[in-house]
Amino acid sequence: MSELGPWTFKELRRAPETSALVEEQEAPDESGARRLGALRLSNRLKYFGLIIGGIGLLLSTVGIIVAVVLSNNKDTVITVVSGNGTTVVIAQADADVEFTQTYLCILGYWPLLATQQLAIALSPTNGSHEHSFGTGTVFWMPNDYPGAIHNGSSAACPDDASHFRSPSPPPPTSPPSPTSPPSPSPPPSPSPPPPSPPPPSPSPSPPSPSPSPPAATVTCMSTNVALTAPSYYYYIDGNTANRTVGMGTITFTSVPSGHPVNIVPYGTTTCTPTFVSASYTSVEGHYGTVVYNFANCAAGDVLQMRCAFHGLMNQGFPHLTVSDACP
């Protein structure tokens, strides 16, 4: 051991100097013996640490493999929140899930959204209009949306649309209570004998012919009226009654932008009044101050109102009947 160079604990233990130091001269060199024991313990702990680390790495790898294998058979819950509500989809973790956007359809009106912002974002012209259907809740429809429906029947709703049931009809009226049978009338008293006939009178002169009945009066609509549309019904000067019009020019004022109007034939009528002018035109409808001329229609023709956004609101009422008795 007098020469310096590489050494191991085994060589050091077998060296005579070490044996003499530890066994024969332990008493005079106790500190050296303790240092040699500490070196041996440190070397053993180093190898023990390497073994523990290798075991831990092996267990981690096995855990990852088991987790991956087990996760392939598990279901994953995906929650999607949109403007129409919350949708929960359950599928396997490795499945491909495809979402299709649907919109609300109420009584044949589609697409409907919960907020005006969503409807404007969906509109190619950045516009929207509202519907309430008498429920107290306002729904929004994008203007000029391709394929939009204003049919008025739930059967026209797309198959993949979310549906909303129409309000329940009013309860049927109870039948009238049966009336009690009339009390029997007393038997008639015997009639007195007929009087003797009067003496014959001279034959009267023939009656004069009765005058012919007066001609029926016609109430003509004014040639300047206000056409409004609260509650998705057209109103002429505040009511929905049918009107009689002449064959001249009629000016409709106050037509709302949410219900641009067109006047179209009704039933078997084939004539269409001539559109003259309007303050504004949108989606083949007119609003603001709108002027029509009825000169190409005949007496008896019937016309109806059609909204460019919502079709025949209130089934096209009020109807306009053409009469040659009106200006």
C-alpha positions in Angstrom: 0.0 0.0 0.0 3.1 2.2 -0.1 2.5 2.9 -3.8 -0.3 5.3 -4.8 -2.8 4.2 -7.5 -6.3 2.9 -8.0 -7.7 0.8 -5.2 -10.9 -0.9 -4.0 -12.4 -1.7 -0.7 -11.7 -5.3 -1.3 -8.0 -4.7 -2.0 -7.8 -2.3 0.9 -9.2 -4.9 3.2 -6.9 -7.6 2.1 -3.8 -5.3 2.4 -1.6 -6.3 5.4 -1.3 -2.7 6.5 -5.1 -2.5 6.9 -5.3 -5.7 8.8 -2.6 -4.5 11.1 -4.3 -1.2 11.5 -7.8 -2.6 12.2 -7.0 -5.8 14.1 -3.6 -5.5 15.7 -3.2 -1.7 16.1 -6.9 -0.8 16.6 -6.3 0.7 19.9 -3.5 3.1 18.9 -5.4 4.2 15.7 -9.1 4.2 16.5 -9.9 7.3 14.4 -8.5 5.6 11.3 -10.7 2.5 11.8 -13.8 4.7 12.2 -13.1 6.5 8.9 -12.6 3.2 7.1 -16.0 2.0 8.4 -17.7 5.2 7.3 -16.3 4.8 3.8 -17.6 1.2 3.6 -21.1 2.3 4.7 -21.2 5.2 2.3 -20.3 2.8 -0.6 -23.1 0.4 0.4 -25.7 3.2 0.7 -24.8 4.4 -2.8 -25.6 1.1 -4.4 -28.7 0.7 -2.3 -30.0 4.1 -3.5 -29.4 3.1 -7.1 -31.4 0.0 -6.6 -34.3 1.9 -5.0 -34.4 4.4 -7.8 -34.5 1.7 -10.5 -37.4 0.0 -8.7 -39.3 3.4 -8.6 -38.8 4.0 -12.3 -40.0 0.6 -13.1 -43.2 1.0 -11.0 -43.9 4.4 -12.6 -43.6 3.0 -16.1 -46.0 0.1 -15.2 -48.5 2.5 -13.7 -48.6 4.7 -16.9 -49.1 1.6 -19.1 -52.0 0.4 -16.9 -53.7 3.8 -16.8 -53.6 4.1 -20.6 -55.0 0.6 -21.1 -57.8 1.2 -18.6 -58.7 4.7 -19.9 -59.5 3.2 -23.3 -62.6 1.5 -21.8 -63.8 4.5 -19.9 -66.5 7.1 -20.9 -65.8 10.8 -20.9 -68.5 13.4 -20.1 -68.4 16.5 -22.3 -70.6 19.5 -21.4 -71.3 22.0 -24.1 -73.0 25.4 -23.2 -74.5 27.3 -26.1 -77.2 30.0 -26.6 -79.9 27.3 -26.7 -79.0 25.7 -23.3 -76.6 23.0 -22.0 -75.9 19.8 -23.9 -74.2 16.8 -22.1 -72.5 14.2 -24.4 -71.1 10.9 -23.0 -68.6 9.1 -25.2 -65.4 6.9 -24.9 -62.3 8.8 -24.3 -60.8 8.0 -27.7 -64.1 8.6 -29.6 -64.4 11.3 -32.3 -67.3 13.6 -31.2 -68.9 15.9 -33.8 -71.1 18.8 -32.7 -73.8 20.2 -35.0 -75.2 23.7 -34.1 -79.0 23.7 -33.9 -81.4 26.5 -33.4 -84.9 26.8 -31.9 -88.0 26.4 -34.1 -91.4 27.7 -32.8 -94.6 27.2 -34.7 -92.7 27.0 -38.0 -90.5 30.1 -37.3 -86.7 29.1 -37.6 -84.0 29.9 -36.7 -84.7 31.6 -33.3 -82.1 32.5 -30.7 -82.2 33.6 -27.1 -80.4 37.0 -27.5 -80.3 39.7 -30.1 -76.5 39.5 -30.2 -76.5 35.9 -31.3 -79.1 36.6 -34.0 -77.0 39.6 -35.4 -73.9 37.4 -35.4 -75.8 34.8 -37.5 -77.2 37.3 -39.9 -75.3 38.0 -43.2 -76.6 41.6 -43.1 -76.0 42.1 -39.3 -79.7 42.6 -38.6 -82.4 40.8 -36.5 -86.0 41.0 -35.6 -88.0 39.6 -32.7 -90.8 37.2 -32.1 -92.8 36.6 -28.9 -95.7 34.3 -29.9 -97.8 35.7 -27.1 -95.7 33.8 -24.5 -94.1 36.8 -22.9 -90.6 35.6 -23.9 -88.8 37.4 -26.8 -86.9 35.3 -29.3 -84.6 36.8 -32.0 -84.3 35.8 -35.6 -81.4 36.9 -37.9 -82.4 38.9 -41.0 -81.7 37.4 -44.4 -80.6 34.0 -43.0 -80.4 31.4 -45.8 -83.2 29.0 -45.5 -85.1 30.9 -42.8 -88.7 29.7 -42.3 -91.8 31.8 -41.6 -94.4 29.2 -42.2 -96.6 29.3 -39.1 -96.9 25.5 -38.8 -94.7 23.3 -36.5 -94.6 20.7 -39.3 -92.3 23.0 -41.3 -89.6 23.0 -38.6 -86.3 21.3 -39.7 -85.8 17.8 -38.4 -82.6 18.7 -36.4 -84.1 21.8 -34.9 -85.0 22.2 -31.2 -88.7 22.4 -30.9 -90.9 24.5 -28.7 -94.5 23.5 -28.1 -97.1 26.1 -28.9 -99.2 27.4 -26.0 -102.0 25.1 -24.9 -105.4 26.0 -26.4 -108.0 27.5 -24.1 -110.2 24.9 -22.3 -113.4 24.1 -24.0 -116.5 26.0 -22.9 -118.9 24.0 -20.7 -122.1 23.0 -22.5 -125.2 25.1 -21.5 -127.3 23.6 -18.8 -130.5 21.9 -20.1 -133.5 24.0 -19.9 -136.6 22.7 -18.1 -139.4 21.6 -20.4 -142.2 24.2 -20.8 -145.2 23.7 -18.7 -148.2 22.4 -20.6 -150.6 25.0 -21.7 -154.3 24.8 -20.6 -156.7 23.3 -23.1 -158.2 25.9 -25.5 -161.6 27.1 -24.6 -164.3 26.3 -27.3 -164.4 29.1 -29.9 -167.7 31.0 -30.4 -169.7 30.4 -33.5 -168.4 32.3 -36.6 -170.2 35.6 -37.3 -172.4 35.9 -40.3 -170.5 37.1 -43.5 -170.7 40.8 -44.2 -172.4 42.0 -47.4 -170.1 41.9 -50.4 -168.1 45.1 -50.9 -167.0 46.5 -54.3 -163.7 45.0 -55.5 -160.7 47.3 -54.6 -158.5 48.8 -57.2 -155.1 47.1 -57.9 -152.3 48.3 -55.5 -149.6 50.5 -56.8 -146.2 48.9 -57.3 -143.8 49.1 -54.2 -140.7 51.3 -54.6 -137.4 49.4 -55.3 -135.1 48.9 -52.2 -132.3 51.5 -51.7 -128.8 50.6 -52.9 -126.5 49.2 -50.2 -124.1 51.8 -48.9 -120.4 51.0 -49.1 -117.9 52.2 -46.4 -114.7 53.0 -48.3 -111.3 53.1 -46.7 -109.5 56.4 -46.7 -106.8 56.9 -49.3 -104.3 57.7 -46.5 -104.1 55.3 -43.6 -101.7 54.2 -40.9 -100.5 50.6 -41.2 -98.9 49.3 -38.0 -98.1 45.8 -36.7 -98.2 45.3 -32.9 -98.3 41.7 -31.7 -97.5 40.4 -35.3 -100.9 41.5 -36.7 -101.3 44.3 -39.3 -103.6 47.1 -38.1 -105.2 49.7 -40.3 -105.8 52.9 -38.4 -105.8 50.8 -35.1 -107.9 47.7 -35.9 -107.8 44.6 -38.0 -111.2 44.8 -39.7 -111.5 44.1 -43.4 -111.7 47.2 -45.6 -113.1 48.2 -49.0 -110.9 50.2 -51.3 -111.2 51.9 -54.7 -109.2 51.6 -57.8 -107.0 54.6 -57.2 -103.8 55.3 -55.2 -103.6 54.6 -51.4 -100.8 55.7 -49.1 -99.9 53.5 -46.1 -97.9 55.4 -43.4 -96.1 54.2 -40.3 -95.3 50.7 -41.7 -92.7 49.2 -39.2 -89.2 48.1 -40.3 -89.7 44.8 -38.4 -92.7 43.9 -40.7 -92.0 45.2 -44.3 -95.3 44.8 -46.2 -96.4 43.4 -49.6 -100.0 43.5 -50.8 -100.7 40.3 -52.7 -103.8 38.5 -54.2 -106.1 36.5 -51.9 -108.0 33.3 -52.9 -109.0 33.3 -56.6 -108.0 36.9 -57.2 -105.3 37.2 -59.8 -104.6 40.9 -59.8 -101.6 42.5 -57.9 -101.7 46.2 -57.1 -98.9 48.3 -58.5 -96.2 49.3 -56.0 -95.5 53.0 -56.5 -93.0 54.0 -53.9 -91.7 53.5 -50.3 -89.5 55.2 -47.8 -87.4 52.0 -47.5 -87.3 48.5 -49.1 -85.9 45.4 -47.3 -86.0 41.7 -48.4 -88.7 42.4 -51.1 -90.9 44.3 -48.6 -91.5 48.0 -48.0 -91.8 50.1 -44.8 -92.0 53.7 -43.7 -94.5 55.4 -46.1 -95.6 53.0 -48.8 -97.8 53.8 -51.8 -99.8 51.3 -53.9 -102.1 51.8 -56.9 -105.1 49.5 -57.5 -106.1 50.6 -61.0 -105.3 47.2 -62.5 -107.7 45.4 -60.2 -111.4 44.8 -60.8 -114.4 45.2 -58.5 -114.7 42.2 -56.3 -111.0 41.4 -56.2 -109.7 40.6 -52.7 -106.1 41.4 -51.5 -104.2 40.5 -48.4 -101.1 41.7 -46.4 -97.9 39.7 -46.4 -94.9 40.5 -44.2 -91.5 40.1 -45.9 -90.1 38.5 -42.7 -93.0 36.5 -41.3 -95.4 35.7 -44.2 -99.1 36.0 -43.7 -99.4 37.3 -40.2 -102.9 36.8 -38.8 -103.6 34.8 -42.0 -103.2 37.9 -44.1 -105.9 40.0 -42.5 -107.1 42.7 -42.8 -108.3 41.9 -46.4 -108.9 44.6 -48.9 -111.9 44.2 -51.2 -111.8 46.4 -54.4 -115.0 48.3 -55.2 -115.9 50.6 -58.1 -118.0 52.6 -55.6 -114.9 53.9 -53.8 -112.4 56.5 -55.1 
